[in-house]
Amino acid sequence: MSGGRIVLDIQDLKTCFHTEKGDVRAVDGVSLGIPEGTTLGVVGESGCGKTVLALSVMRLIPIPPGEIVSGEIFLDGVDLLMLNREEMRKVRGKRISMIFQEPMTSLNPVVTVGAQIAEIVRLHEGKNSKEALEYAVEMLDMVGIDHPEKRARDYPHQMSGGMRQRIMIAMALACKPRLMIADEPTTALDVTVQAQILELMEDLKKRINTSILFITHDLGVIAHFAQNVAIMYAGKVVEQAPVGSFFNSPLHPYSLGLIEAVPVITKEWDRKKRLRMIPGMVPDMTASIEGCAFQDRCGYVMPVCREREPELIEKRAGHHVRCWKWA
């Protein structure tokens, strides 16, 4: 990954869920790194393992039925999987924070937004109630909330979707974390508010030099917001690269399919023309797959694709792909 010192270093992470049908391999041998002060975009269709990857980093996988089977997750050299519950609780909110897709399910509806931000500051920064509330007002001002002193006394339902997402960002950045995880934070917002939220996150990232793991379906967001990108399919990373290299020359057939599925409106655009789509469905994650998991949906499939799983290889400087076409 392009950038400097690695803040988050994930090595061969495997997370599964034990079900009656069998073990679901939600994250299957993922290795990723995020350099300091950069954004890594993780892209893939629903069910590919993006959110489970984020929850694994946060150590929030429900046990049972979930389990982190193996691997290592290093934050500034410390393996998070080796920490006990109390040690990990101190890391969450302080060293790592997370912004969820729908803030109304994450914010407490019966507690004012100022008190919710202040609680995080009191727990991790040791400030008293008055100091924490004053700091909460400062954070609201930082994320662009008008009249922050008044808004600190409001409840989540009194705010718009964009304002609630700004509250979530304020909570996530209150303790100046080394890593912020954003799980599709702009999906439920209109386009104008999306742009404002992304601009805000980019500005705050530069101010406190935090790193971001950004999960999304939107390749356009990645193109403008991230420095590096990882494409996930069936629990595995099938391509990872600096953003420029990826969009100039994507290598994996799945990546090509994702890019071709994005509508491009031009003067000659035909409204009746159907969008290109990737045929088939994501494979059953409980089944044992021989060879490449993308084989039944791939237009370049070869006999070897049905026999052996390809390794993730470096095809260009910093540009890796998991595909027999390039091996």
C-alpha positions as CSV (number, residue, x, y, z in Angstrom):
1,M,0.0,0.0,0.0
2,S,1.3,3.5,-0.9
3,G,2.1,5.7,2.1
4,G,4.4,5.8,5.1
5,R,4.4,4.0,8.4
6,I,1.8,1.3,8.7
7,V,-0.9,2.0,11.5
8,L,-3.1,-1.1,10.9
9,D,-1.5,-4.3,9.8
10,I,-3.9,-7.3,9.2
11,Q,-2.2,-10.7,8.6
12,D,-4.1,-13.7,7.3
13,L,-7.3,-12.9,9.2
14,K,-10.0,-15.6,9.2
15,T,-13.4,-15.0,10.8
16,C,-16.2,-17.5,10.5
17,F,-19.7,-18.1,11.8
18,H,-20.8,-21.5,13.0
19,T,-24.3,-22.3,11.6
20,E,-26.5,-25.3,11.3
21,K,-25.6,-25.5,7.6
22,G,-21.9,-25.3,8.3
23,D,-19.2,-22.7,8.9
24,V,-19.6,-19.5,7.0
25,R,-16.1,-18.2,6.1
26,A,-17.0,-14.5,6.2
27,V,-13.4,-13.3,6.2
28,D,-11.0,-15.9,4.7
29,G,-7.3,-15.1,4.9
30,V,-7.3,-11.3,4.5
31,S,-4.1,-9.4,4.8
32,L,-4.2,-5.6,4.6
33,G,-2.2,-2.6,5.7
34,I,-3.2,1.1,6.2
35,P,-0.4,3.7,6.3
36,E,-0.5,6.6,8.6
37,G,-2.8,9.5,7.6
38,T,-4.2,7.6,4.6
39,T,-7.6,6.1,3.6
40,L,-8.0,2.5,2.5
41,G,-11.3,1.9,0.6
42,V,-12.7,-1.6,0.9
43,V,-15.2,-2.4,-1.9
44,G,-17.4,-5.3,-2.7
45,E,-21.0,-6.4,-3.0
46,S,-23.2,-7.3,0.0
47,G,-22.1,-10.4,1.7
48,C,-18.4,-10.3,0.6
49,G,-17.1,-9.8,4.2
50,K,-16.5,-6.0,4.4
51,T,-18.4,-5.4,7.6
52,V,-17.2,-8.6,9.3
53,L,-13.7,-7.4,8.6
54,A,-14.4,-4.1,10.3
55,L,-16.1,-5.8,13.3
56,S,-13.1,-8.2,13.6
57,V,-10.7,-5.3,13.9
58,M,-13.0,-3.8,16.6
59,R,-13.3,-7.2,18.3
60,L,-17.1,-6.9,18.2
61,I,-17.8,-10.2,16.5
62,P,-20.7,-11.9,18.5
63,I,-19.3,-15.1,20.1
64,P,-21.1,-17.4,19.4
65,P,-21.9,-17.9,16.6
66,G,-19.0,-15.9,15.3
67,E,-15.3,-16.6,15.9
68,I,-12.0,-15.1,14.9
69,V,-10.3,-18.4,13.9
70,S,-6.8,-17.2,13.2
71,G,-4.6,-14.3,12.1
72,E,-3.1,-11.2,13.5
73,I,-4.4,-7.6,13.8
74,F,-1.6,-5.1,14.7
75,L,-2.4,-1.5,15.6
76,D,0.9,0.4,15.9
77,G,2.6,-3.0,16.5
78,V,0.3,-4.3,19.2
79,D,-1.7,-7.4,18.3
80,L,-5.3,-6.6,19.2
81,L,-6.2,-10.3,19.3
82,M,-3.8,-10.8,22.2
83,L,-5.6,-8.2,24.4
84,N,-8.1,-9.2,27.1
85,R,-11.6,-7.7,27.2
86,E,-10.7,-4.9,29.5
87,E,-7.6,-3.9,27.5
88,M,-9.6,-4.0,24.3
89,R,-12.3,-1.9,25.8
90,K,-9.7,0.8,26.5
91,V,-8.6,0.7,22.9
92,R,-12.1,1.1,21.4
93,G,-13.1,4.8,21.2
94,K,-9.5,5.9,22.2
95,R,-7.2,4.2,19.6
96,I,-9.8,2.9,17.2
97,S,-13.3,4.3,16.6
98,M,-16.1,3.3,14.2
99,I,-18.8,5.2,12.3
100,F,-21.8,3.0,11.4
101,Q,-24.1,3.2,8.4
102,E,-27.2,4.3,10.3
103,P,-26.6,6.7,13.1
104,M,-30.1,6.3,14.6
105,T,-29.3,2.7,15.6
106,S,-26.0,3.8,17.2
107,L,-27.0,6.9,19.0
108,N,-28.9,6.6,22.3
109,P,-32.4,8.2,21.7
110,V,-32.9,9.3,25.3
111,V,-29.6,10.9,25.9
112,T,-28.6,14.3,24.5
113,V,-25.9,14.3,21.8
114,G,-23.6,16.4,24.0
115,A,-23.8,14.0,26.9
116,Q,-23.0,11.1,24.5
117,I,-19.8,12.7,23.2
118,A,-18.9,13.8,26.8
119,E,-19.2,10.2,28.0
120,I,-16.5,9.0,25.6
121,V,-14.2,11.9,26.7
122,R,-14.7,11.1,30.4
123,L,-14.0,7.4,30.0
124,H,-10.9,7.7,27.8
125,E,-9.5,11.2,28.6
126,G,-10.2,11.4,32.4
127,K,-12.0,14.8,32.1
128,N,-14.6,15.7,34.7
129,S,-18.3,16.2,33.6
130,K,-18.0,20.0,33.0
131,E,-14.7,19.7,31.1
132,A,-16.1,16.8,29.0
133,L,-19.3,18.7,28.1
134,E,-17.3,21.8,27.1
135,Y,-15.1,19.6,24.9
136,A,-18.2,18.0,23.4
137,V,-19.4,21.5,22.3
138,E,-15.9,22.1,20.7
139,M,-16.2,18.8,18.8
140,L,-19.7,19.8,17.6
141,D,-18.3,23.1,16.3
142,M,-15.4,21.2,14.7
143,V,-17.7,19.0,12.6
144,G,-19.7,22.0,11.4
145,I,-22.8,21.9,13.6
146,D,-24.3,25.4,13.9
147,H,-25.1,26.7,17.4
148,P,-23.1,23.9,19.1
149,E,-24.0,25.0,22.6
150,K,-27.7,24.7,21.9
151,R,-27.4,21.5,19.8
152,A,-25.4,19.8,22.5
153,R,-28.7,19.8,24.5
154,D,-30.7,18.3,21.7
155,Y,-31.6,14.6,21.2
156,P,-30.8,12.6,18.1
157,H,-34.4,12.7,16.7
158,Q,-34.3,16.5,16.7
159,M,-31.6,16.4,14.0
160,S,-31.4,15.6,10.3
161,G,-29.7,12.5,8.9
162,G,-26.6,14.6,7.9
163,M,-26.4,16.2,11.3
164,R,-26.6,12.8,13.1
165,Q,-23.8,11.5,10.9
166,R,-21.7,14.5,11.9
167,I,-22.5,13.7,15.5
168,M,-21.2,10.2,14.9
169,I,-18.0,11.6,13.4
170,A,-17.6,13.9,16.4
171,M,-17.9,10.9,18.7
172,A,-15.5,8.9,16.6
173,L,-12.8,11.6,16.6
174,A,-13.3,12.9,20.1
175,C,-10.2,11.1,21.4
176,K,-8.1,11.6,18.3
177,P,-7.9,7.9,17.3
178,R,-5.1,6.4,15.3
179,L,-7.7,4.5,13.2
180,M,-11.2,5.4,12.2
181,I,-13.5,2.7,10.6
182,A,-16.3,4.1,8.5
183,D,-18.9,1.4,7.5
184,E,-20.8,3.0,4.5
185,P,-21.3,6.2,6.5
186,T,-22.9,8.1,3.6
187,T,-25.2,5.5,2.1
188,A,-28.5,6.8,3.6
189,L,-27.7,10.5,2.8
190,D,-28.6,12.5,-0.3
191,V,-25.8,13.4,-2.7
192,T,-25.2,17.0,-1.4
193,V,-24.9,15.8,2.2
194,Q,-22.7,12.9,1.2
195,A,-20.2,15.4,-0.4
196,Q,-20.2,17.5,2.8
197,I,-19.6,14.5,5.1
198,L,-16.8,13.2,2.9
199,E,-15.2,16.6,2.7
200,L,-15.5,16.9,6.5
201,M,-13.9,13.5,7.1
202,E,-11.0,14.3,4.7
203,D,-10.4,17.7,6.5
204,L,-10.5,16.1,10.0
205,K,-8.2,13.3,8.8
206,K,-5.6,15.8,7.8
207,R,-6.0,17.8,11.0
208,I,-5.3,14.9,13.4
209,N,-3.4,12.6,11.0
210,T,-5.7,9.6,11.6
211,S,-6.0,6.7,9.2
212,I,-9.3,5.5,7.8
213,L,-10.7,2.1,6.8
214,F,-13.6,3.2,4.5
215,I,-16.2,0.5,3.6
216,T,-18.5,1.3,0.7
217,H,-20.2,0.1,-2.5
218,D,-19.5,3.3,-4.3
219,L,-16.4,3.3,-6.5
220,G,-16.8,7.0,-7.1
221,V,-16.3,7.8,-3.5
222,I,-13.2,5.7,-3.4
223,A,-11.8,7.4,-6.5
224,H,-12.0,10.8,-4.8
225,F,-11.5,10.0,-1.1
226,A,-9.1,7.1,-0.7
227,Q,-5.4,6.6,-1.5
228,N,-5.5,2.8,-1.6
229,V,-8.3,0.3,-2.5
230,A,-9.0,-3.3,-1.7
231,I,-11.6,-5.3,-3.6
232,M,-13.2,-8.2,-1.6
233,Y,-15.1,-11.2,-3.0
234,A,-16.4,-14.2,-1.0
235,G,-14.4,-13.3,2.1
236,K,-11.1,-12.7,0.2
237,V,-9.2,-9.8,-1.1
238,V,-9.0,-10.3,-4.9
239,E,-7.3,-7.1,-5.8
240,Q,-5.5,-4.3,-3.9
241,A,-3.7,-1.3,-5.2
242,P,-3.1,2.5,-5.0
243,V,-6.2,4.2,-6.3
244,G,-4.6,5.7,-9.4
245,S,-3.2,2.3,-10.5
246,F,-6.5,0.6,-9.9
247,F,-8.7,2.9,-11.9
248,N,-6.2,3.3,-14.7
249,S,-5.8,-0.4,-15.1
250,P,-8.0,-2.8,-13.0
251,L,-6.7,-6.4,-13.2
252,H,-9.3,-8.8,-11.7
253,P,-12.4,-9.7,-13.8
254,Y,-14.6,-8.9,-10.8
255,S,-13.1,-5.4,-10.5
256,L,-13.7,-4.9,-14.2
257,G,-17.3,-6.0,-13.7
258,L,-17.8,-3.5,-10.8
259,I,-16.4,-0.6,-12.8
260,E,-18.5,-1.5,-15.9
261,A,-21.6,-1.6,-13.8
262,V,-21.2,2.1,-12.8
263,P,-23.5,4.3,-15.0
264,V,-21.7,6.9,-17.0
265,I,-24.0,9.7,-18.3
266,T,-22.8,11.5,-21.5
267,K,-24.5,13.5,-24.2
268,E,-24.9,10.3,-26.2
269,W,-26.3,8.4,-23.2
270,D,-29.2,6.1,-24.1
271,R,-31.8,5.9,-21.4
272,K,-33.1,2.6,-22.7
273,K,-29.7,0.9,-22.7
274,R,-29.4,-1.6,-19.8
275,L,-26.5,-1.3,-17.4
276,R,-23.9,-4.0,-17.6
277,M,-24.1,-6.5,-14.7
278,I,-22.0,-9.3,-13.4
279,P,-23.9,-12.6,-14.1
280,G,-24.6,-15.2,-11.5
281,M,-24.6,-15.0,-7.7
282,V,-22.0,-15.0,-4.9
283,P,-21.1,-18.6,-4.0
284,D,-22.5,-20.4,-0.9
285,M,-20.0,-19.5,1.8
286,T,-20.6,-22.7,3.7
287,A,-19.7,-24.9,0.7
288,S,-16.2,-26.1,-0.1
289,I,-15.1,-24.3,-3.3
290,E,-12.5,-26.0,-5.5
291,G,-10.4,-23.4,-7.3
292,C,-11.3,-19.7,-7.7
293,A,-14.5,-18.5,-6.0
294,F,-15.3,-16.3,-9.0
295,Q,-15.1,-19.0,-11.6
296,D,-18.8,-19.4,-12.3
297,R,-19.2,-15.7,-13.0
298,C,-16.0,-15.0,-14.9
299,G,-15.8,-14.5,-18.6
300,Y,-12.1,-15.4,-18.6
301,V,-12.4,-18.8,-16.8
302,M,-9.7,-21.4,-17.6
303,P,-9.4,-25.1,-16.6
304,V,-6.9,-24.2,-13.8
305,C,-9.5,-21.8,-12.3
306,R,-11.6,-24.8,-11.4
307,E,-8.7,-26.8,-10.0
308,R,-6.7,-24.5,-7.8
309,E,-7.2,-21.2,-5.9
310,P,-4.9,-18.4,-7.2
311,E,-2.6,-16.6,-4.8
312,L,-2.5,-12.9,-4.4
313,I,0.5,-11.8,-6.5
314,E,2.1,-8.4,-7.1
315,K,1.7,-7.6,-10.8
316,R,2.9,-4.0,-10.7
317,A,4.4,-1.9,-8.0
318,G,2.0,-2.0,-5.1
319,H,-0.7,-3.5,-7.3
320,H,-1.8,-7.1,-6.3
321,V,-4.3,-9.4,-7.9
322,R,-5.7,-12.9,-7.1
323,C,-6.3,-14.3,-10.6
324,W,-4.8,-17.1,-12.8
325,K,-5.1,-14.8,-15.8
326,W,-2.1,-12.9,-14.5
327,A,-0.3,-15.7,-12.7
